[in-house]
Amino acid sequence: TEFIVAAINVKEILTDAKLYTLFRTFDVDNSGFITADNMNESFSRMDIMEKQRAESFFTRSDVQFLFNKHDVDNDGRISFDEFKDVLLCKDEEFTDSILTSK
């Protein structure tokens, strides 16, 4: 129930302007879209990509999986609308995976 309350609060707090600011964090080449390479570069900058340490959060294959899952129109890039849908949990399967993850 705490997760649901947090999710509801996130939806109220995350305005389009705030979401777009976050989107721009991943759109490292300012193309207006996020590519898998953009995601890898962004995660590397955030120091959460696979390195020579056990506590790495994401591998390149993890990023590719996430990218493929949320590139809804399969054009090789994630638009702002696709990005927003992910963050606002409009993808029920994605939301279920969050709720059932370890």
Rosetta constraint file for C-alpha pairs under 8 A:
AtomPair CA 1 CA 5 HARMONIC 6.30 0.50
AtomPair CA 2 CA 6 HARMONIC 6.12 0.50
AtomPair CA 3 CA 7 HARMONIC 6.03 0.50
AtomPair CA 4 CA 8 HARMONIC 6.16 0.50
AtomPair CA 5 CA 9 HARMONIC 6.21 0.50
AtomPair CA 6 CA 10 HARMONIC 6.06 0.50
AtomPair CA 7 CA 11 HARMONIC 6.31 0.50
AtomPair CA 8 CA 12 HARMONIC 6.51 0.50
AtomPair CA 9 CA 13 HARMONIC 6.16 0.50
AtomPair CA 10 CA 14 HARMONIC 5.83 0.50
AtomPair CA 10 CA 88 HARMONIC 7.92 0.50
AtomPair CA 11 CA 15 HARMONIC 7.87 0.50
AtomPair CA 11 CA 88 HARMONIC 6.15 0.50
AtomPair CA 14 CA 18 HARMONIC 5.81 0.50
AtomPair CA 14 CA 19 HARMONIC 6.10 0.50
AtomPair CA 15 CA 19 HARMONIC 6.15 0.50
AtomPair CA 16 CA 20 HARMONIC 5.93 0.50
AtomPair CA 17 CA 21 HARMONIC 6.28 0.50
AtomPair CA 18 CA 22 HARMONIC 6.41 0.50
AtomPair CA 19 CA 23 HARMONIC 6.05 0.50
AtomPair CA 19 CA 84 HARMONIC 6.78 0.50
AtomPair CA 20 CA 24 HARMONIC 6.13 0.50
AtomPair CA 20 CA 80 HARMONIC 7.20 0.50
AtomPair CA 21 CA 25 HARMONIC 6.70 0.50
AtomPair CA 22 CA 26 HARMONIC 7.15 0.50
AtomPair CA 23 CA 27 HARMONIC 6.28 0.50
AtomPair CA 23 CA 34 HARMONIC 7.95 0.50
AtomPair CA 23 CA 80 HARMONIC 6.77 0.50
AtomPair CA 23 CA 83 HARMONIC 7.13 0.50
AtomPair CA 24 CA 28 HARMONIC 6.86 0.50
AtomPair CA 24 CA 30 HARMONIC 7.24 0.50
AtomPair CA 24 CA 32 HARMONIC 7.95 0.50
AtomPair CA 25 CA 42 HARMONIC 7.05 0.50
AtomPair CA 26 CA 34 HARMONIC 6.17 0.50
AtomPair CA 26 CA 38 HARMONIC 5.92 0.50
AtomPair CA 26 CA 39 HARMONIC 5.84 0.50
AtomPair CA 26 CA 42 HARMONIC 5.53 0.50
AtomPair CA 27 CA 31 HARMONIC 6.65 0.50
AtomPair CA 27 CA 32 HARMONIC 6.54 0.50
AtomPair CA 27 CA 33 HARMONIC 5.94 0.50
AtomPair CA 27 CA 34 HARMONIC 4.99 0.50
AtomPair CA 27 CA 35 HARMONIC 7.72 0.50
AtomPair CA 27 CA 38 HARMONIC 6.11 0.50
AtomPair CA 27 CA 39 HARMONIC 7.95 0.50
AtomPair CA 28 CA 34 HARMONIC 7.86 0.50
AtomPair CA 28 CA 38 HARMONIC 5.85 0.50
AtomPair CA 28 CA 41 HARMONIC 7.73 0.50
AtomPair CA 28 CA 42 HARMONIC 7.16 0.50
AtomPair CA 29 CA 38 HARMONIC 7.42 0.50
AtomPair CA 32 CA 79 HARMONIC 7.12 0.50
AtomPair CA 32 CA 80 HARMONIC 7.58 0.50
AtomPair CA 33 CA 77 HARMONIC 5.86 0.50
AtomPair CA 33 CA 78 HARMONIC 5.46 0.50
AtomPair CA 33 CA 79 HARMONIC 4.99 0.50
AtomPair CA 33 CA 80 HARMONIC 6.83 0.50
AtomPair CA 34 CA 38 HARMONIC 5.78 0.50
AtomPair CA 34 CA 39 HARMONIC 6.87 0.50
AtomPair CA 34 CA 77 HARMONIC 5.34 0.50
AtomPair CA 34 CA 78 HARMONIC 4.89 0.50
AtomPair CA 34 CA 79 HARMONIC 6.63 0.50
AtomPair CA 35 CA 39 HARMONIC 6.36 0.50
AtomPair CA 35 CA 67 HARMONIC 7.71 0.50
AtomPair CA 35 CA 76 HARMONIC 6.46 0.50
AtomPair CA 35 CA 77 HARMONIC 4.62 0.50
AtomPair CA 35 CA 78 HARMONIC 6.37 0.50
AtomPair CA 36 CA 40 HARMONIC 6.23 0.50
AtomPair CA 36 CA 63 HARMONIC 6.96 0.50
AtomPair CA 36 CA 64 HARMONIC 6.21 0.50
AtomPair CA 36 CA 67 HARMONIC 6.02 0.50
AtomPair CA 36 CA 76 HARMONIC 7.81 0.50
AtomPair CA 36 CA 77 HARMONIC 7.31 0.50
AtomPair CA 37 CA 41 HARMONIC 6.12 0.50
AtomPair CA 38 CA 42 HARMONIC 6.02 0.50
AtomPair CA 39 CA 43 HARMONIC 6.04 0.50
AtomPair CA 39 CA 63 HARMONIC 6.93 0.50
AtomPair CA 40 CA 44 HARMONIC 6.06 0.50
AtomPair CA 40 CA 49 HARMONIC 7.41 0.50
AtomPair CA 40 CA 60 HARMONIC 6.81 0.50
AtomPair CA 40 CA 63 HARMONIC 6.71 0.50
AtomPair CA 41 CA 45 HARMONIC 6.16 0.50
AtomPair CA 42 CA 46 HARMONIC 6.26 0.50
AtomPair CA 43 CA 47 HARMONIC 6.18 0.50
AtomPair CA 43 CA 48 HARMONIC 5.44 0.50
AtomPair CA 43 CA 49 HARMONIC 5.51 0.50
AtomPair CA 43 CA 58 HARMONIC 7.93 0.50
AtomPair CA 44 CA 48 HARMONIC 5.97 0.50
AtomPair CA 44 CA 49 HARMONIC 5.05 0.50
AtomPair CA 48 CA 56 HARMONIC 5.83 0.50
AtomPair CA 48 CA 57 HARMONIC 5.37 0.50
AtomPair CA 48 CA 58 HARMONIC 6.32 0.50
AtomPair CA 49 CA 56 HARMONIC 5.89 0.50
AtomPair CA 49 CA 57 HARMONIC 6.05 0.50
AtomPair CA 49 CA 58 HARMONIC 4.91 0.50
AtomPair CA 49 CA 59 HARMONIC 5.94 0.50
AtomPair CA 49 CA 60 HARMONIC 7.62 0.50
AtomPair CA 50 CA 56 HARMONIC 4.91 0.50
AtomPair CA 50 CA 57 HARMONIC 6.62 0.50
AtomPair CA 50 CA 58 HARMONIC 5.58 0.50
AtomPair CA 50 CA 59 HARMONIC 4.89 0.50
AtomPair CA 50 CA 60 HARMONIC 7.41 0.50
AtomPair CA 51 CA 56 HARMONIC 6.39 0.50
AtomPair CA 58 CA 62 HARMONIC 5.70 0.50
AtomPair CA 58 CA 63 HARMONIC 6.62 0.50
AtomPair CA 59 CA 63 HARMONIC 6.41 0.50
AtomPair CA 60 CA 64 HARMONIC 6.17 0.50
AtomPair CA 61 CA 65 HARMONIC 6.05 0.50
AtomPair CA 62 CA 66 HARMONIC 6.23 0.50
AtomPair CA 63 CA 67 HARMONIC 5.98 0.50
AtomPair CA 64 CA 68 HARMONIC 6.01 0.50
AtomPair CA 65 CA 69 HARMONIC 6.10 0.50
AtomPair CA 66 CA 70 HARMONIC 6.30 0.50
AtomPair CA 67 CA 71 HARMONIC 5.91 0.50
AtomPair CA 67 CA 78 HARMONIC 7.66 0.50
AtomPair CA 68 CA 72 HARMONIC 7.83 0.50
AtomPair CA 68 CA 74 HARMONIC 7.48 0.50
AtomPair CA 70 CA 78 HARMONIC 7.15 0.50
AtomPair CA 70 CA 82 HARMONIC 6.75 0.50
AtomPair CA 70 CA 83 HARMONIC 7.66 0.50
AtomPair CA 70 CA 86 HARMONIC 7.13 0.50
AtomPair CA 71 CA 75 HARMONIC 6.99 0.50
AtomPair CA 71 CA 76 HARMONIC 6.73 0.50
AtomPair CA 71 CA 77 HARMONIC 6.16 0.50
AtomPair CA 71 CA 78 HARMONIC 5.22 0.50
AtomPair CA 71 CA 82 HARMONIC 6.95 0.50
AtomPair CA 72 CA 78 HARMONIC 7.79 0.50
AtomPair CA 72 CA 82 HARMONIC 6.90 0.50
AtomPair CA 78 CA 82 HARMONIC 5.88 0.50
AtomPair CA 78 CA 83 HARMONIC 6.41 0.50
AtomPair CA 79 CA 83 HARMONIC 6.18 0.50
AtomPair CA 80 CA 84 HARMONIC 5.99 0.50
AtomPair CA 81 CA 85 HARMONIC 6.16 0.50
AtomPair CA 82 CA 86 HARMONIC 6.43 0.50
AtomPair CA 83 CA 87 HARMONIC 6.43 0.50
AtomPair CA 84 CA 88 HARMONIC 6.01 0.50
AtomPair CA 85 CA 89 HARMONIC 5.99 0.50
AtomPair CA 85 CA 90 HARMONIC 5.12 0.50
AtomPair CA 85 CA 91 HARMONIC 6.88 0.50
AtomPair CA 86 CA 90 HARMONIC 6.23 0.50
AtomPair CA 86 CA 91 HARMONIC 6.38 0.50
AtomPair CA 86 CA 94 HARMONIC 7.74 0.50
AtomPair CA 89 CA 94 HARMONIC 6.93 0.50
AtomPair CA 89 CA 95 HARMONIC 5.64 0.50
AtomPair CA 90 CA 95 HARMONIC 7.71 0.50
AtomPair CA 91 CA 95 HARMONIC 6.25 0.50
AtomPair CA 92 CA 96 HARMONIC 6.02 0.50
AtomPair CA 93 CA 97 HARMONIC 6.16 0.50
AtomPair CA 94 CA 98 HARMONIC 6.40 0.50
AtomPair CA 95 CA 99 HARMONIC 6.37 0.50
AtomPair CA 96 CA 100 HARMONIC 6.13 0.50
AtomPair CA 97 CA 101 HARMONIC 5.83 0.50
